[in-house]
Amino acid sequence: MYQCTKKCIGMMENYRDIGTLVLRVILGLILTMHGWIKITAMGGIPGVTGFLTMLGFPLPSVFAVILIAVEFIGGIALILGLFTHMMAKLAMIVALVAFFTVHMSKGFLIQGGGYEFIILIFAASFSLMFSGAGKYSLDHLWCGKMTGLCMCGHCSGCKTCVDKIRPGTQTPPPMQNM
C-alpha cells in the first residue's frame, strides 16, 4: 500500500508542470480571445469606453485601455509563461470587477449572462498566482536572471532555478514575488 502511494505521489510530482502548462495556456487563450473581441468586434478602445461608461465606470477610457491590455497582452504573456504571477493577479482583478459589475446580478448559469465562467477564470488565475508558471515557461527559463527573484514558482525544488539564483547552495530560496 505504502509503495503504491509513494509511487503515485512521485508520478504526480513529475506531471505537475504539465497541469500548470495546460491551465496557463488555456487561461491565456481565453483572455487573449476576449481582448481580441474587444479590439475588433467591440470597436477597440472607443467601443469598450462606451461599454464601461454605460456601466458607470469612472475614467472609462483609461479603464478601457487597461482592460484590453490585461486581456490581450496579459493573455499572450500567460500562454508564454511570462510574468505569470503578475498576469494572474491582473486577471483575477478583471474577473472580480466583471463579476460584481456585469455577471453577479444575472445568476449562476452562463446562458443568461451569469457568473459561472467568470468564477472559473478567477479560480484559474488564483491557482496560477500561487503555483507559478511551472517548468515549461519563459519565467522558468529566465528565472532569477533579471531580478534574482523566483518567477516560475518552481523553486521549491528546482535545481536549475536554485543554481541560477544562489549558485552552490543546496536549499532553494523562498518564493519572494508574492
C-alpha distance (Angstrom), angle and dihedral (degrees) to the residues before:
residue distance angle dihedral
M1 . . .
Y2 3.80 . .
Q3 3.83 92.0 .
C4 3.79 91.4 53.7
T5 3.79 92.0 49.2
K6 3.79 91.9 47.5
K7 3.81 91.2 47.6
C8 3.82 92.7 47.7
I9 3.79 92.0 49.7
G10 3.79 89.8 49.7
M11 3.80 90.6 51.5
M12 3.80 91.4 49.5
E13 3.80 90.5 52.2
N14 3.81 89.9 51.9
Y15 3.81 92.0 53.1
R16 3.81 99.1 38.0
D17 3.79 92.1 98.8
I18 3.80 92.1 51.9
G19 3.80 89.7 56.9
T20 3.79 90.3 48.9
L21 3.80 90.5 48.0
V22 3.80 92.9 52.0
L23 3.81 93.1 46.5
R24 3.81 92.5 46.8
V25 3.80 95.6 47.2
I26 3.83 94.7 46.1
L27 3.81 93.0 46.7
G28 3.81 89.4 46.5
L29 3.80 91.1 50.1
I30 3.81 91.8 49.8
L31 3.80 92.7 49.0
T32 3.81 92.9 44.8
M33 3.80 91.5 51.7
H34 3.81 91.9 48.1
G35 3.80 89.1 51.1
W36 3.82 90.8 46.7
I37 3.80 90.8 52.3
K38 3.80 89.5 52.1
I39 3.82 90.7 50.0
T40 3.81 95.6 46.8
A41 3.80 115.8 18.5
M42 3.82 97.2 31.2
G43 3.79 93.8 48.1
G44 3.78 100.0 -105.3
I45 3.78 122.3 -98.8
P46 3.83 95.2 -15.2
G47 3.81 92.2 51.6
V48 3.79 94.3 46.3
T49 3.81 89.9 45.0
G50 3.82 88.7 55.9
F51 3.80 91.3 49.7
L52 3.81 92.3 49.1
T53 3.81 90.3 46.4
M54 3.80 88.7 54.2
L55 3.82 88.7 53.1
G56 3.80 90.6 51.6
F57 3.81 98.7 -112.1
P58 3.79 117.1 165.8
L59 3.83 112.3 -123.3
P60 3.80 92.6 10.1
S61 3.81 95.1 179.7
V62 3.83 90.9 55.3
F63 3.80 92.4 47.3
A64 3.82 90.5 46.3
V65 3.80 90.2 59.8
I66 3.81 91.5 45.2
L67 3.81 92.9 48.0
I68 3.79 94.3 48.8
A69 3.81 91.8 45.3
V70 3.80 94.2 49.0
E71 3.78 92.8 47.8
F72 3.80 100.4 40.1
I73 3.80 104.5 30.0
G74 3.81 93.7 29.5
G75 3.79 90.3 50.4
I76 3.79 91.8 53.2
A77 3.82 89.7 47.0
L78 3.81 90.1 53.0
I79 3.80 91.8 49.9
L80 3.81 88.7 54.0
G81 3.79 93.0 40.9
L82 3.79 91.6 -120.6
F83 3.83 120.0 150.6
T84 3.79 86.5 -12.6
H85 3.79 96.9 166.3
M86 3.82 93.2 54.3
M87 3.81 94.4 40.8
A88 3.82 90.5 50.8
K89 3.82 90.0 51.6
L90 3.80 91.2 50.4
A91 3.81 91.7 46.8
M92 3.82 89.0 51.6
I93 3.81 90.1 53.5
V94 3.81 91.6 49.2
A95 3.82 90.0 48.6
L96 3.81 92.4 49.7
V97 3.79 92.9 48.5
A98 3.82 91.0 47.5
F99 3.80 90.2 48.0
F100 3.81 94.8 53.4
T101 3.82 99.5 35.8
V102 3.80 102.9 38.4
H103 3.80 117.3 7.9
M104 3.81 110.8 33.7
S105 3.79 96.0 74.1
K106 3.82 91.7 50.8
G107 3.80 97.1 64.6
F108 3.77 130.8 -118.5
L109 3.81 106.2 -61.9
I110 3.78 119.0 86.7
Q111 3.82 92.8 -140.4
G112 3.79 89.8 74.7
G113 3.80 95.1 40.5
G114 3.79 91.6 -91.2
Y115 3.75 129.7 158.2
E116 3.81 105.2 -103.6
F117 3.83 93.2 103.7
I118 3.81 95.4 42.3
I119 3.80 92.6 53.3
L120 3.81 88.3 50.7
I121 3.82 88.9 54.2
F122 3.81 88.5 48.4
A123 3.82 92.0 49.9
A124 3.82 93.2 47.6
S125 3.81 90.6 49.0
F126 3.80 91.2 47.1
S127 3.79 90.6 51.0
L128 3.81 93.2 49.8
M129 3.78 92.1 46.4
F130 3.79 89.5 60.6
S131 3.81 101.0 32.6
G132 3.79 96.2 45.3
A133 3.78 126.8 -143.9
G134 3.78 96.0 -59.9
K135 3.76 131.8 -140.7
Y136 3.81 96.1 -55.1
S137 3.80 97.7 64.6
L138 3.77 143.6 89.8
D139 3.79 87.4 -115.9
H140 3.81 88.5 62.8
L141 3.80 92.9 43.6
W142 3.79 92.4 52.2
C143 3.80 96.9 31.3
G144 3.79 111.6 150.4
K145 3.81 95.5 -7.6
M146 3.80 95.8 108.5
T147 3.78 105.3 23.7
G148 3.78 107.5 14.8
L149 3.80 87.2 -123.9
C150 3.77 128.3 116.8
M151 3.79 107.4 -104.3
C152 3.78 101.9 168.5
G153 3.80 101.4 57.3
H154 3.78 88.0 -130.4
C155 3.80 97.7 102.6
S156 3.75 93.9 100.0
G157 3.77 86.1 89.9
C158 3.77 109.5 -9.6
K159 3.80 109.9 127.3
T160 3.81 90.9 -166.5
C161 3.79 92.5 57.8
V162 3.80 93.6 41.6
D163 3.79 91.6 51.7
K164 3.81 92.0 48.1
I165 3.78 94.3 48.4
R166 3.80 101.8 35.1
P167 3.82 110.2 12.3
G168 3.76 115.5 -148.2
T169 3.80 95.9 14.2
Q170 3.77 124.4 126.3
T171 3.78 99.1 -157.7
P172 3.78 120.8 71.8
P173 3.79 118.9 -121.6
P174 3.80 117.4 -108.6
M175 3.79 119.3 -100.6
Q176 3.78 101.2 -87.8
N177 3.78 104.2 175.7
M178 3.80 101.4 72.0
